[in-house]
Amino acid sequence: MRSRRSAGDAAIAAVTLLSLCSGAWLLSSGAGTPAPPQPSPSQAGARETGRPRTVGTDALPPSPPDRIRIPSIQVDAPLMGLGLTKAGSLDVPPAERKNLAGWYEAGTTPGETGTAIVAGHVDNADGPAVFYRLGALRKGSTIEVDRRDGGTARFSVDAIEVYDAKAFPDEKVYGAAARPELRVITCGGGYSRTTGYRGNVVVFAHLVGSSGR
């Protein structure tokens, strides 16, 4: 276990996401059940944390998010706040609520300068969950986040990558950013009936606009 960092810096060790990754549905449905899609190498992107290749748009003031929409993969889900467990790991949405995602509420809110974190299950015991198709996203796809101030933050996807849990790049995913950025995270990286999913799918996106404020 890596040492715990402060709750407010949105830098959470990769092991904190393992509670998303049991693969309960695949375990109960038999070996013939299709696994969720995984990103292709062409959707990955070289990135330098804190040095965006494009500036994007002006940051928004802090405001908690209430909903996330990813039209190209039919995601339209409410967001709940997530904290840290007593062990220092990121808590997760209730597994039984498959169309519910969460955001790390001690960190950056989506749309303000920094790295905002959203996480959700890929499946549960009943079947696909909110981010089952996350690995099918493509660069340039749009992610919309409805905020409590009445506005909607619009993000453009820069890259979709998959990492083995043992080689998860903490700083690249969770590190501070000089512009408003978003990470959307679920399980992936192959599947074992013994241990569940072997890693995580991570979407990297940056703010390109807003409306409704």
C-alpha positions as CSV (number, residue, x, y, z in Angstrom):
1,M,0.0,0.0,0.0
2,R,1.4,3.4,-0.9
3,S,1.4,6.1,1.7
4,R,-1.7,8.2,2.0
5,R,-1.6,11.7,0.6
6,S,-3.7,14.6,1.7
7,A,-7.5,14.3,1.0
8,G,-7.6,17.6,-0.8
9,D,-5.0,17.1,-3.5
10,A,-7.0,14.6,-5.6
11,A,-3.9,12.3,-5.7
12,I,-5.3,8.9,-4.8
13,A,-3.2,5.7,-5.2
14,A,-4.3,3.3,-7.9
15,V,-5.0,0.6,-5.4
16,T,-7.9,2.7,-4.1
17,L,-10.0,1.8,-7.2
18,L,-9.9,-2.0,-6.8
19,S,-13.2,-2.0,-5.0
20,L,-14.7,-1.0,-8.4
21,C,-13.3,-4.0,-10.1
22,S,-14.6,-7.3,-8.8
23,G,-16.4,-8.3,-12.1
24,A,-19.3,-9.8,-10.2
25,W,-21.5,-10.0,-13.3
26,L,-18.9,-11.8,-15.4
27,L,-18.2,-14.2,-12.5
28,S,-21.9,-15.1,-12.2
29,S,-22.7,-15.2,-15.9
30,G,-20.2,-17.7,-17.2
31,A,-17.1,-17.5,-19.4
32,G,-19.1,-16.7,-22.6
33,T,-20.2,-13.3,-21.3
34,P,-18.5,-10.5,-23.3
35,A,-16.1,-8.3,-21.4
36,P,-16.5,-4.5,-21.7
37,P,-14.7,-2.8,-24.6
38,Q,-11.2,-1.7,-24.1
39,P,-9.5,1.4,-25.7
40,S,-7.4,0.8,-28.8
41,P,-3.7,2.0,-28.9
42,S,-4.8,4.7,-31.3
43,Q,-6.9,6.4,-28.6
44,A,-4.0,6.7,-26.2
45,G,-2.1,10.0,-26.0
46,A,1.3,11.1,-24.7
47,R,0.7,13.6,-21.9
48,E,2.8,15.8,-19.6
49,T,1.1,16.4,-16.3
50,G,0.5,20.1,-15.7
51,R,1.6,21.1,-19.3
52,P,-1.5,20.9,-21.5
53,R,-0.9,20.8,-25.2
54,T,-3.8,23.2,-25.7
55,V,-5.0,25.9,-23.4
56,G,-8.7,25.1,-23.6
57,T,-11.2,27.6,-22.2
58,D,-11.4,29.8,-19.1
59,A,-11.9,28.0,-15.8
60,L,-15.2,28.0,-14.0
61,P,-15.7,28.9,-10.3
62,P,-16.0,25.9,-7.9
63,S,-19.4,24.2,-8.0
64,P,-20.3,20.6,-7.1
65,P,-21.4,18.5,-10.0
66,D,-24.8,16.7,-10.1
67,R,-24.8,14.7,-13.4
68,I,-22.5,13.4,-16.1
69,R,-23.5,12.8,-19.7
70,I,-21.4,11.1,-22.4
71,P,-23.7,11.0,-25.4
72,S,-21.5,8.8,-27.7
73,I,-21.7,5.9,-25.2
74,Q,-25.2,6.6,-23.9
75,V,-24.2,7.6,-20.4
76,D,-26.6,9.9,-18.5
77,A,-26.1,9.4,-14.8
78,P,-26.4,11.3,-11.5
79,L,-23.2,11.9,-9.5
80,M,-22.7,11.5,-5.8
81,G,-19.9,12.8,-3.7
82,L,-17.1,10.3,-2.8
83,G,-14.7,10.6,0.1
84,L,-12.0,8.4,1.5
85,T,-12.4,5.3,3.6
86,K,-10.6,4.9,6.9
87,A,-7.8,3.1,5.0
88,G,-7.3,6.1,2.9
89,S,-8.8,4.7,-0.3
90,L,-11.4,6.3,-2.5
91,D,-14.9,5.2,-1.6
92,V,-17.2,4.0,-4.4
93,P,-20.8,4.4,-5.3
94,P,-23.1,1.6,-4.0
95,A,-22.7,-1.4,-6.4
96,E,-26.4,-2.1,-6.5
97,R,-27.1,1.4,-8.1
98,K,-25.6,0.6,-11.5
99,N,-26.4,4.0,-13.2
100,L,-24.7,6.1,-10.5
101,A,-21.2,7.5,-10.7
102,G,-19.3,9.5,-8.1
103,W,-16.8,12.4,-7.9
104,Y,-14.0,13.0,-5.4
105,E,-15.6,15.8,-3.4
106,A,-12.4,16.7,-1.4
107,G,-10.6,17.6,-4.7
108,T,-11.3,19.8,-7.7
109,T,-14.8,20.3,-8.9
110,P,-15.3,19.7,-12.7
111,G,-14.7,22.9,-14.6
112,E,-12.4,24.7,-12.2
113,T,-8.6,24.7,-12.7
114,G,-7.1,21.4,-11.7
115,T,-7.8,17.7,-12.1
116,A,-11.3,16.6,-11.2
117,I,-11.9,12.8,-10.6
118,V,-15.1,10.9,-11.5
119,A,-15.3,7.1,-11.0
120,G,-18.0,4.5,-11.5
121,H,-18.5,0.7,-11.8
122,V,-18.1,-1.1,-15.0
123,D,-20.6,-3.8,-14.0
124,N,-22.4,-5.3,-11.0
125,A,-24.0,-8.6,-10.2
126,D,-26.9,-7.8,-12.5
127,G,-25.0,-6.7,-15.6
128,P,-23.3,-3.7,-17.2
129,A,-23.1,-0.6,-15.1
130,V,-22.7,3.1,-15.7
131,F,-19.2,3.0,-17.3
132,Y,-19.4,-0.4,-19.1
133,R,-18.7,1.2,-22.5
134,L,-16.1,3.8,-21.3
135,G,-13.3,2.0,-23.2
136,A,-15.2,2.5,-26.5
137,L,-14.8,6.3,-26.3
138,R,-12.8,8.1,-28.9
139,K,-10.6,11.2,-28.9
140,G,-12.7,14.3,-29.4
141,S,-15.8,12.8,-27.8
142,T,-17.8,15.2,-25.6
143,I,-18.4,14.8,-21.9
144,E,-21.0,17.1,-20.2
145,V,-21.2,17.7,-16.4
146,D,-24.2,19.5,-15.0
147,R,-23.2,21.7,-12.0
148,R,-25.1,22.8,-9.0
149,D,-24.7,26.5,-10.0
150,G,-27.0,25.8,-13.0
151,G,-24.3,25.6,-15.6
152,T,-23.0,22.7,-17.7
153,A,-19.3,22.2,-18.1
154,R,-18.3,20.7,-21.5
155,F,-15.1,18.6,-21.9
156,S,-13.4,17.2,-24.9
157,V,-11.7,13.8,-24.6
158,D,-7.9,13.9,-25.2
159,A,-7.1,10.2,-24.7
160,I,-8.5,6.9,-23.4
161,E,-5.9,4.6,-21.8
162,V,-5.8,1.3,-20.0
163,Y,-3.4,0.5,-17.2
164,D,-2.5,-2.6,-15.3
165,A,-3.2,-2.1,-11.6
166,K,0.4,-2.9,-10.7
167,A,1.7,-0.2,-13.1
168,F,-0.9,2.6,-12.6
169,P,0.7,6.0,-13.2
170,D,-0.6,8.0,-10.2
171,E,1.0,11.3,-11.1
172,K,-0.1,11.2,-14.7
173,V,-3.7,10.4,-13.8
174,Y,-4.2,12.3,-10.5
175,G,-1.5,15.0,-10.7
176,A,-2.3,18.8,-10.7
177,A,-3.1,20.4,-14.0
178,A,-2.7,24.0,-15.1
179,R,-6.1,24.0,-16.8
180,P,-9.5,22.5,-16.0
181,E,-9.2,18.8,-16.6
182,L,-11.3,15.7,-16.0
183,R,-10.5,12.0,-15.4
184,V,-13.2,9.4,-15.7
185,I,-12.2,6.0,-14.4
186,T,-13.5,2.5,-14.3
187,C,-12.2,-1.0,-14.4
188,G,-10.6,-2.8,-17.3
189,G,-7.3,-4.1,-18.5
190,G,-8.3,-7.7,-19.0
191,Y,-10.3,-9.9,-16.7
192,S,-9.6,-13.0,-14.6
193,R,-12.3,-15.1,-13.1
194,T,-10.0,-15.5,-10.1
195,T,-9.1,-11.9,-9.3
196,G,-11.6,-9.8,-11.4
197,Y,-10.4,-6.9,-13.6
198,R,-6.7,-6.5,-13.8
199,G,-6.6,-2.7,-14.1
200,N,-8.4,0.5,-15.0
201,V,-9.6,2.4,-18.0
202,V,-8.9,6.1,-17.7
203,V,-10.4,8.9,-19.8
204,F,-8.4,12.2,-20.0
205,A,-10.4,15.3,-21.0
206,H,-10.2,19.1,-20.8
207,L,-12.7,21.9,-20.5
208,V,-13.7,23.4,-23.9
209,G,-16.8,25.3,-23.0
210,S,-19.8,25.9,-20.7
211,S,-23.4,27.0,-20.8
212,G,-26.4,27.8,-18.7
213,R,-24.8,29.9,-16.0
